[in-house]
Amino acid sequence: MVTFTCSCTLPPFVDTRREAGSTVNVGESTKDVVAICYNQLTTTPTEILKLAHNECAKTGRIPKFHKQTSWSCRFLLPTHVYYNCVNP
């Protein structure tokens, strides 16, 4: 008998995907907007905000919530949350 187990919790990530060998993003994030993919059942708001703060801090700014969409990222991380990076 073969038993399969699934560790189906993935950490949230900043959506800065790129094509192989390219420096152009195909993901949703830009230097002005941070898009984070996550699962609402397994990710805390603190984790998401920490990622947003880290990305906006790269340009000396802070995150401000913009919007959230469902079923717009990966299957196990189906939610996108968007933050605008604004001056403090």
Biopython code that builds the backbone (N, CA, C, O; Angstrom):
import numpy as np
from Bio.PDB.StructureBuilder import StructureBuilder

atoms = [
    (1, "MET", "N", (0.844, -1.175, 0.000)),
    (1, "MET", "CA", (0.000, 0.000, 0.000)),
    (1, "MET", "C", (0.890, 1.239, 0.000)),
    (1, "MET", "O", (1.838, 1.332, 0.780)),
    (2, "VAL", "N", (0.585, 2.169, -0.860)),
    (2, "VAL", "CA", (1.323, 3.422, -0.954)),
    (2, "VAL", "C", (0.517, 4.515, -0.270)),
    (2, "VAL", "O", (-0.677, 4.673, -0.527)),
    (3, "THR", "N", (1.168, 5.256, 0.591)),
    (3, "THR", "CA", (0.508, 6.347, 1.290)),
    (3, "THR", "C", (1.122, 7.661, 0.832)),
    (3, "THR", "O", (2.344, 7.810, 0.807)),
    (4, "PHE", "N", (0.281, 8.597, 0.475)),
    (4, "PHE", "CA", (0.750, 9.911, 0.074)),
    (4, "PHE", "C", (0.422, 10.904, 1.165)),
    (4, "PHE", "O", (-0.671, 10.888, 1.732)),
    (5, "THR", "N", (1.363, 11.752, 1.447)),
    (5, "THR", "CA", (1.106, 12.827, 2.399)),
    (5, "THR", "C", (1.280, 14.144, 1.675)),
    (5, "THR", "O", (2.026, 14.248, 0.701)),
    (6, "CYS", "N", (0.593, 15.124, 2.159)),
    (6, "CYS", "CA", (0.661, 16.434, 1.518)),
    (6, "CYS", "C", (0.961, 17.496, 2.567)),
    (6, "CYS", "O", (0.188, 17.702, 3.503)),
    (7, "SER", "N", (2.051, 18.138, 2.401)),
    (7, "SER", "CA", (2.344, 19.307, 3.215)),
    (7, "SER", "C", (1.878, 20.491, 2.386)),
    (7, "SER", "O", (2.669, 21.144, 1.706)),
    (8, "CYS", "N", (0.610, 20.750, 2.454)),
    (8, "CYS", "CA", (-0.033, 21.685, 1.528)),
    (8, "CYS", "C", (-0.008, 23.139, 1.985)),
    (8, "CYS", "O", (-0.734, 23.964, 1.431)),
    (9, "THR", "N", (0.788, 23.464, 2.957)),
    (9, "THR", "CA", (0.898, 24.856, 3.349)),
    (9, "THR", "C", (2.172, 25.439, 2.766)),
    (9, "THR", "O", (3.270, 24.935, 3.004)),
    (10, "LEU", "N", (2.013, 26.484, 2.016)),
    (10, "LEU", "CA", (3.139, 27.179, 1.412)),
    (10, "LEU", "C", (3.225, 28.569, 1.999)),
    (10, "LEU", "O", (2.199, 29.165, 2.327)),
    (11, "PRO", "N", (4.423, 29.095, 2.138)),
    (11, "PRO", "CA", (4.540, 30.452, 2.675)),
    (11, "PRO", "C", (4.093, 31.484, 1.640)),
    (11, "PRO", "O", (4.187, 31.240, 0.437)),
    (12, "PRO", "N", (3.612, 32.622, 2.103)),
    (12, "PRO", "CA", (3.245, 33.683, 1.158)),
    (12, "PRO", "C", (4.503, 34.194, 0.465)),
    (12, "PRO", "O", (5.610, 34.061, 0.985)),
    (13, "PHE", "N", (4.318, 34.783, -0.718)),
    (13, "PHE", "CA", (5.477, 35.335, -1.419)),
    (13, "PHE", "C", (5.097, 36.592, -2.189)),
    (13, "PHE", "O", (3.940, 36.787, -2.564)),
    (14, "VAL", "N", (6.094, 37.439, -2.417)),
    (14, "VAL", "CA", (5.913, 38.637, -3.228)),
    (14, "VAL", "C", (5.951, 38.202, -4.679)),
    (14, "VAL", "O", (6.897, 37.540, -5.107)),
    (15, "ASP", "N", (4.938, 38.565, -5.434)),
    (15, "ASP", "CA", (4.788, 38.126, -6.815)),
    (15, "ASP", "C", (5.669, 38.960, -7.749)),
    (15, "ASP", "O", (5.216, 39.925, -8.364)),
    (16, "THR", "N", (6.926, 38.563, -7.835)),
    (16, "THR", "CA", (7.888, 39.245, -8.708)),
    (16, "THR", "C", (8.444, 38.271, -9.732)),
    (16, "THR", "O", (9.628, 38.315, -10.066)),
    (17, "ARG", "N", (7.589, 37.396, -10.225)),
    (17, "ARG", "CA", (8.026, 36.376, -11.184)),
    (17, "ARG", "C", (8.603, 37.023, -12.443)),
    (17, "ARG", "O", (8.191, 38.109, -12.853)),
    (18, "ARG", "N", (9.577, 36.318, -13.047)),
    (18, "ARG", "CA", (10.193, 36.751, -14.304)),
    (18, "ARG", "C", (10.339, 35.543, -15.215)),
    (18, "ARG", "O", (10.398, 34.400, -14.760)),
    (19, "GLU", "N", (10.396, 35.817, -16.496)),
    (19, "GLU", "CA", (10.711, 34.756, -17.456)),
    (19, "GLU", "C", (12.189, 34.416, -17.293)),
    (19, "GLU", "O", (12.986, 35.290, -16.952)),
    (20, "ALA", "N", (12.561, 33.187, -17.526)),
    (20, "ALA", "CA", (13.960, 32.766, -17.408)),
    (20, "ALA", "C", (14.855, 33.602, -18.308)),
    (20, "ALA", "O", (14.568, 33.775, -19.493)),
    (21, "GLY", "N", (15.935, 34.118, -17.746)),
    (21, "GLY", "CA", (16.887, 34.903, -18.502)),
    (21, "GLY", "C", (16.488, 36.347, -18.749)),
    (21, "GLY", "O", (17.205, 37.074, -19.437)),
    (22, "SER", "N", (15.354, 36.779, -18.199)),
    (22, "SER", "CA", (14.869, 38.143, -18.408)),
    (22, "SER", "C", (14.900, 38.922, -17.103)),
    (22, "SER", "O", (14.807, 38.342, -16.021)),
    (23, "THR", "N", (15.029, 40.225, -17.209)),
    (23, "THR", "CA", (14.965, 41.065, -16.012)),
    (23, "THR", "C", (13.606, 41.747, -15.891)),
    (23, "THR", "O", (13.375, 42.511, -14.953)),
    (24, "VAL", "N", (12.714, 41.476, -16.827)),
    (24, "VAL", "CA", (11.378, 42.078, -16.832)),
    (24, "VAL", "C", (10.415, 41.189, -16.048)),
    (24, "VAL", "O", (10.313, 39.991, -16.312)),
    (25, "ASN", "N", (9.707, 41.782, -15.081)),
    (25, "ASN", "CA", (8.743, 41.028, -14.284)),
    (25, "ASN", "C", (7.518, 40.658, -15.103)),
    (25, "ASN", "O", (7.042, 41.448, -15.919)),
    (26, "VAL", "N", (7.013, 39.456, -14.880)),
    (26, "VAL", "CA", (5.715, 39.064, -15.411)),
    (26, "VAL", "C", (4.718, 38.927, -14.262)),
    (26, "VAL", "O", (3.520, 38.750, -14.482)),
    (27, "GLY", "N", (5.227, 39.010, -13.047)),
    (27, "GLY", "CA", (4.365, 38.986, -11.868)),
    (27, "GLY", "C", (3.696, 40.342, -11.692)),
    (27, "GLY", "O", (3.941, 41.268, -12.464)),
    (28, "GLU", "N", (2.865, 40.452, -10.691)),
    (28, "GLU", "CA", (2.063, 41.645, -10.463)),
    (28, "GLU", "C", (2.814, 42.788, -9.793)),
    (28, "GLU", "O", (2.387, 43.938, -9.900)),
    (29, "SER", "N", (3.915, 42.511, -9.108)),
    (29, "SER", "CA", (4.612, 43.545, -8.344)),
    (29, "SER", "C", (5.441, 44.472, -9.226)),
    (29, "SER", "O", (6.001, 44.064, -10.243)),
    (30, "THR", "N", (5.500, 45.740, -8.800)),
    (30, "THR", "CA", (6.373, 46.737, -9.409)),
    (30, "THR", "C", (7.076, 47.449, -8.261)),
    (30, "THR", "O", (6.880, 47.079, -7.104)),
    (31, "LYS", "N", (7.891, 48.464, -8.552)),
    (31, "LYS", "CA", (8.539, 49.185, -7.456)),
    (31, "LYS", "C", (7.535, 50.037, -6.680)),
    (31, "LYS", "O", (7.818, 50.437, -5.550)),
    (32, "ASP", "N", (6.368, 50.322, -7.264)),
    (32, "ASP", "CA", (5.351, 51.137, -6.605)),
    (32, "ASP", "C", (4.206, 50.329, -6.005)),
    (32, "ASP", "O", (3.476, 50.832, -5.151)),
    (33, "VAL", "N", (4.043, 49.100, -6.435)),
    (33, "VAL", "CA", (2.954, 48.248, -5.957)),
    (33, "VAL", "C", (3.519, 46.882, -5.589)),
    (33, "VAL", "O", (4.206, 46.246, -6.388)),
    (34, "VAL", "N", (3.221, 46.443, -4.376)),
    (34, "VAL", "CA", (3.632, 45.120, -3.918)),
    (34, "VAL", "C", (2.421, 44.203, -3.994)),
    (34, "VAL", "O", (1.379, 44.490, -3.405)),
    (35, "ALA", "N", (2.561, 43.097, -4.722)),
    (35, "ALA", "CA", (1.505, 42.089, -4.808)),
    (35, "ALA", "C", (1.994, 40.843, -4.089)),
    (35, "ALA", "O", (3.067, 40.323, -4.394)),
    (36, "ILE", "N", (1.213, 40.372, -3.142)),
    (36, "ILE", "CA", (1.595, 39.214, -2.341)),
    (36, "ILE", "C", (0.580, 38.103, -2.553)),
    (36, "ILE", "O", (-0.626, 38.320, -2.434)),
    (37, "CYS", "N", (1.069, 36.921, -2.866)),
    (37, "CYS", "CA", (0.219, 35.740, -2.997)),
    (37, "CYS", "C", (0.200, 35.011, -1.661)),
    (37, "CYS", "O", (1.241, 34.806, -1.037)),
    (38, "TYR", "N", (-1.001, 34.622, -1.229)),
    (38, "TYR", "CA", (-1.080, 33.914, 0.055)),
    (38, "TYR", "C", (-2.367, 33.114, 0.146)),
    (38, "TYR", "O", (-3.260, 33.245, -0.691)),
    (39, "ASN", "N", (-2.448, 32.286, 1.174)),
    (39, "ASN", "CA", (-3.628, 31.498, 1.465)),
    (39, "ASN", "C", (-4.260, 32.069, 2.723)),
    (39, "ASN", "O", (-3.609, 32.138, 3.766)),
    (40, "GLN", "N", (-5.509, 32.475, 2.639)),
    (40, "GLN", "CA", (-6.189, 33.096, 3.784)),
    (40, "GLN", "C", (-6.332, 32.155, 4.976)),
    (40, "GLN", "O", (-6.491, 32.604, 6.111)),
    (41, "LEU", "N", (-6.274, 30.857, 4.719)),
    (41, "LEU", "CA", (-6.450, 29.894, 5.808)),
    (41, "LEU", "C", (-5.167, 29.621, 6.582)),
    (41, "LEU", "O", (-5.217, 29.163, 7.724)),
    (42, "THR", "N", (-4.015, 29.901, 5.969)),
    (42, "THR", "CA", (-2.757, 29.520, 6.606)),
    (42, "THR", "C", (-1.788, 30.681, 6.835)),
    (42, "THR", "O", (-0.710, 30.484, 7.397)),
    (43, "THR", "N", (-2.159, 31.875, 6.410)),
    (43, "THR", "CA", (-1.269, 33.030, 6.523)),
    (43, "THR", "C", (-1.887, 34.078, 7.430)),
    (43, "THR", "O", (-3.080, 34.369, 7.336)),
    (44, "THR", "N", (-1.072, 34.645, 8.308)),
    (44, "THR", "CA", (-1.574, 35.684, 9.205)),
    (44, "THR", "C", (-1.386, 37.062, 8.574)),
    (44, "THR", "O", (-0.500, 37.238, 7.736)),
    (45, "PRO", "N", (-2.202, 38.037, 8.961)),
    (45, "PRO", "CA", (-2.017, 39.405, 8.471)),
    (45, "PRO", "C", (-0.624, 39.953, 8.791)),
    (45, "PRO", "O", (-0.076, 40.745, 8.024)),
    (46, "THR", "N", (-0.059, 39.537, 9.912)),
    (46, "THR", "CA", (1.275, 39.995, 10.293)),
    (46, "THR", "C", (2.325, 39.538, 9.278)),
    (46, "THR", "O", (3.218, 40.308, 8.923)),
    (47, "GLU", "N", (2.225, 38.304, 8.816)),
    (47, "GLU", "CA", (3.164, 37.790, 7.810)),
    (47, "GLU", "C", (3.082, 38.598, 6.514)),
    (47, "GLU", "O", (4.104, 38.945, 5.923)),
    (48, "ILE", "N", (1.878, 38.887, 6.089)),
    (48, "ILE", "CA", (1.673, 39.634, 4.844)),
    (48, "ILE", "C", (2.228, 41.039, 4.976)),
    (48, "ILE", "O", (2.952, 41.513, 4.101)),
    (49, "LEU", "N", (1.893, 41.698, 6.062)),
    (49, "LEU", "CA", (2.352, 43.075, 6.262)),
    (49, "LEU", "C", (3.870, 43.152, 6.363)),
    (49, "LEU", "O", (4.472, 44.123, 5.905)),
    (50, "LYS", "N", (4.492, 42.144, 6.954)),
    (50, "LYS", "CA", (5.952, 42.116, 7.046)),
    (50, "LYS", "C", (6.571, 42.058, 5.647)),
    (50, "LYS", "O", (7.533, 42.773, 5.366)),
    (51, "LEU", "N", (6.028, 41.215, 4.774)),
    (51, "LEU", "CA", (6.520, 41.141, 3.399)),
    (51, "LEU", "C", (6.351, 42.484, 2.686)),
    (51, "LEU", "O", (7.262, 42.947, 2.000)),
    (52, "ALA", "N", (5.192, 43.099, 2.852)),
    (52, "ALA", "CA", (4.929, 44.387, 2.211)),
    (52, "ALA", "C", (5.883, 45.460, 2.726)),
    (52, "ALA", "O", (6.417, 46.246, 1.943)),
    (53, "HIS", "N", (6.098, 45.495, 4.038)),
    (53, "HIS", "CA", (7.032, 46.468, 4.629)),
    (53, "HIS", "C", (8.446, 46.276, 4.075)),
    (53, "HIS", "O", (9.119, 47.247, 3.727)),
    (54, "ASN", "N", (8.890, 45.027, 3.996)),
    (54, "ASN", "CA", (10.232, 44.743, 3.492)),
    (54, "ASN", "C", (10.405, 45.207, 2.051)),
    (54, "ASN", "O", (11.451, 45.755, 1.702)),
    (55, "GLU", "N", (9.399, 44.996, 1.214)),
    (55, "GLU", "CA", (9.497, 45.402, -0.188)),
    (55, "GLU", "C", (9.467, 46.915, -0.338)),
    (55, "GLU", "O", (10.270, 47.474, -1.086)),
    (56, "CYS", "N", (8.557, 47.588, 0.357)),
    (56, "CYS", "CA", (8.460, 49.051, 0.250)),
    (56, "CYS", "C", (9.689, 49.736, 0.854)),
    (56, "CYS", "O", (10.089, 50.807, 0.398)),
    (57, "ALA", "N", (10.281, 49.125, 1.871)),
    (57, "ALA", "CA", (11.466, 49.700, 2.508)),
    (57, "ALA", "C", (12.646, 49.782, 1.546)),
    (57, "ALA", "O", (13.548, 50.596, 1.745)),
    (58, "LYS", "N", (12.651, 48.954, 0.513)),
    (58, "LYS", "CA", (13.726, 48.988, -0.479)),
    (58, "LYS", "C", (13.789, 50.335, -1.199)),
    (58, "LYS", "O", (14.839, 50.719, -1.715)),
    (59, "THR", "N", (12.660, 51.052, -1.232)),
    (59, "THR", "CA", (12.618, 52.378, -1.862)),
    (59, "THR", "C", (12.313, 53.467, -0.832)),
    (59, "THR", "O", (11.916, 54.572, -1.202)),
    (60, "GLY", "N", (12.495, 53.161, 0.460)),
    (60, "GLY", "CA", (12.308, 54.144, 1.522)),
    (60, "GLY", "C", (10.859, 54.540, 1.760)),
    (60, "GLY", "O", (10.576, 55.647, 2.219)),
    (61, "ARG", "N", (9.940, 53.627, 1.445)),
    (61, "ARG", "CA", (8.522, 53.928, 1.615)),
    (61, "ARG", "C", (7.848, 52.896, 2.504)),
    (61, "ARG", "O", (8.469, 51.922, 2.930)),
    (62, "ILE", "N", (6.570, 53.122, 2.776)),
    (62, "ILE", "CA", (5.788, 52.206, 3.606)),
    (62, "ILE", "C", (4.579, 51.707, 2.806)),
    (62, "ILE", "O", (4.134, 52.383, 1.878)),
    (63, "PRO", "N", (4.042, 50.524, 3.159)),
    (63, "PRO", "CA", (2.899, 49.993, 2.417)),
    (63, "PRO", "C", (1.566, 50.580, 2.875)),
    (63, "PRO", "O", (1.348, 50.831, 4.061)),
    (64, "LYS", "N", (0.687, 50.792, 1.905)),
    (64, "LYS", "CA", (-0.686, 51.208, 2.180)),
    (64, "LYS", "C", (-1.592, 50.249, 1.418)),
    (64, "LYS", "O", (-1.449, 50.091, 0.206)),
    (65, "PHE", "N", (-2.529, 49.602, 2.126)),
    (65, "PHE", "CA", (-3.417, 48.618, 1.504)),
    (65, "PHE", "C", (-4.134, 49.240, 0.309)),
    (65, "PHE", "O", (-4.618, 50.370, 0.380)),
    (66, "HIS", "N", (-4.196, 48.484, -0.796)),
    (66, "HIS", "CA", (-4.897, 48.957, -1.993)),
    (66, "HIS", "C", (-6.111, 48.080, -2.296)),
    (66, "HIS", "O", (-7.236, 48.577, -2.342)),
    (67, "LYS", "N", (-5.890, 46.769, -2.505)),
    (67, "LYS", "CA", (-7.015, 45.877, -2.814)),
    (67, "LYS", "C", (-6.605, 44.430, -2.608)),
    (67, "LYS", "O", (-5.436, 44.121, -2.376)),
    (68, "GLN", "N", (-7.591, 43.555, -2.699)),
    (68, "GLN", "CA", (-7.367, 42.123, -2.585)),
    (68, "GLN", "C", (-8.205, 41.422, -3.647)),
    (68, "GLN", "O", (-9.344, 41.819, -3.894)),
    (69, "THR", "N", (-7.658, 40.386, -4.280)),
    (69, "THR", "CA", (-8.401, 39.613, -5.264)),
    (69, "THR", "C", (-8.303, 38.136, -4.929)),
    (69, "THR", "O", (-7.321, 37.693, -4.333)),
    (70, "SER", "N", (-9.308, 37.382, -5.306)),
    (70, "SER", "CA", (-9.334, 35.942, -5.045)),
    (70, "SER", "C", (-9.124, 35.166, -6.331)),
    (70, "SER", "O", (-9.495, 35.616, -7.415)),
    (71, "TRP", "N", (-8.527, 34.003, -6.194)),
    (71, "TRP", "CA", (-8.267, 33.078, -7.300)),
    (71, "TRP", "C", (-7.496, 33.754, -8.430)),
    (71, "TRP", "O", (-7.803, 33.565, -9.607)),
    (72, "SER", "N", (-6.495, 34.541, -8.057)),
    (72, "SER", "CA", (-5.699, 35.246, -9.057)),
    (72, "SER", "C", (-4.215, 34.914, -8.968)),
    (72, "SER", "O", (-3.401, 35.525, -9.659)),
    (73, "CYS", "N", (-3.857, 33.953, -8.125)),
    (73, "CYS", "CA", (-2.453, 33.569, -7.987)),
    (73, "CYS", "C", (-2.361, 32.060, -8.177)),
    (73, "CYS", "O", (-3.004, 31.526, -9.080)),
    (74, "ARG", "N", (-1.605, 31.374, -7.381)),
    (74, "ARG", "CA", (-1.451, 29.920, -7.491)),
    (74, "ARG", "C", (-2.591, 29.191, -6.787)),
    (74, "ARG", "O", (-3.293, 29.760, -5.950)),
    (75, "PHE", "N", (-2.758, 27.922, -7.144)),
    (75, "PHE", "CA", (-3.854, 27.134, -6.589)),
    (75, "PHE", "C", (-3.826, 27.078, -5.068)),
    (75, "PHE", "O", (-4.859, 27.290, -4.433)),
    (76, "LEU", "N", (-2.667, 26.795, -4.466)),
    (76, "LEU", "CA", (-2.583, 26.695, -3.009)),
    (76, "LEU", "C", (-2.388, 28.048, -2.323)),
    (76, "LEU", "O", (-2.499, 28.150, -1.101)),
    (77, "LEU", "N", (-2.102, 29.072, -3.101)),
    (77, "LEU", "CA", (-1.983, 30.450, -2.592)),
    (77, "LEU", "C", (-2.855, 31.326, -3.500)),
    (77, "LEU", "O", (-2.332, 32.106, -4.296)),
    (78, "PRO", "N", (-4.176, 31.198, -3.381)),
    (78, "PRO", "CA", (-5.064, 31.770, -4.384)),
    (78, "PRO", "C", (-5.349, 33.271, -4.276)),
    (78, "PRO", "O", (-5.955, 33.849, -5.178)),
    (79, "THR", "N", (-4.930, 33.889, -3.210)),
    (79, "THR", "CA", (-5.304, 35.289, -2.989)),
    (79, "THR", "C", (-4.123, 36.223, -3.227)),
    (79, "THR", "O", (-3.004, 35.966, -2.783)),
    (80, "HIS", "N", (-4.401, 37.311, -3.936)),
    (80, "HIS", "CA", (-3.427, 38.400, -4.107)),
    (80, "HIS", "C", (-3.876, 39.540, -3.201)),
    (80, "HIS", "O", (-5.062, 39.867, -3.155)),
    (81, "VAL", "N", (-2.956, 40.132, -2.497)),
    (81, "VAL", "CA", (-3.236, 41.370, -1.780)),
    (81, "VAL", "C", (-2.235, 42.393, -2.307)),
    (81, "VAL", "O", (-1.053, 42.090, -2.475)),
    (82, "TYR", "N", (-2.714, 43.595, -2.563)),
    (82, "TYR", "CA", (-1.896, 44.642, -3.173)),
    (82, "TYR", "C", (-1.708, 45.799, -2.199)),
    (82, "TYR", "O", (-2.652, 46.242, -1.544)),
    (83, "TYR", "N", (-0.481, 46.275, -2.119)),
    (83, "TYR", "CA", (-0.142, 47.454, -1.315)),
    (83, "TYR", "C", (0.555, 48.444, -2.220)),
    (83, "TYR", "O", (1.417, 48.073, -3.017)),
    (84, "ASN", "N", (0.177, 49.712, -2.096)),
    (84, "ASN", "CA", (0.920, 50.782, -2.745)),
    (84, "ASN", "C", (2.045, 51.192, -1.809)),
    (84, "ASN", "O", (1.844, 51.301, -0.600)),
    (85, "CYS", "N", (3.231, 51.421, -2.366)),
    (85, "CYS", "CA", (4.343, 51.921, -1.562)),
    (85, "CYS", "C", (4.255, 53.445, -1.591)),
    (85, "CYS", "O", (4.360, 54.062, -2.652)),
    (86, "VAL", "N", (4.059, 54.049, -0.409)),
    (86, "VAL", "CA", (3.861, 55.495, -0.309)),
    (86, "VAL", "C", (4.914, 56.105, 0.620)),
    (86, "VAL", "O", (5.522, 55.415, 1.437)),
    (87, "ASN", "N", (5.106, 57.387, 0.473)),
    (87, "ASN", "CA", (6.032, 58.093, 1.357)),
    (87, "ASN", "C", (5.484, 58.111, 2.773)),
    (87, "ASN", "O", (4.278, 58.253, 2.973)),
    (88, "PRO", "N", (6.378, 57.966, 3.774)),
    (88, "PRO", "CA", (5.909, 57.936, 5.169)),
    (88, "PRO", "C", (5.331, 59.278, 5.614)),
    (88, "PRO", "O", (4.895, 59.413, 6.758)),
]
sb = StructureBuilder()
sb.init_structure("model")
sb.init_model(0)
sb.init_chain("A")
sb.init_seg("    ")
for serial, (resi, resn, name, xyz) in enumerate(atoms, 1):
    if name == "N":
        sb.init_residue(resn, " ", resi, " ")
    sb.init_atom(name, np.array(xyz, "f"), 0.0, 1.0, " ", f" {name:<3s}", serial, name[0])
structure = sb.get_structure()
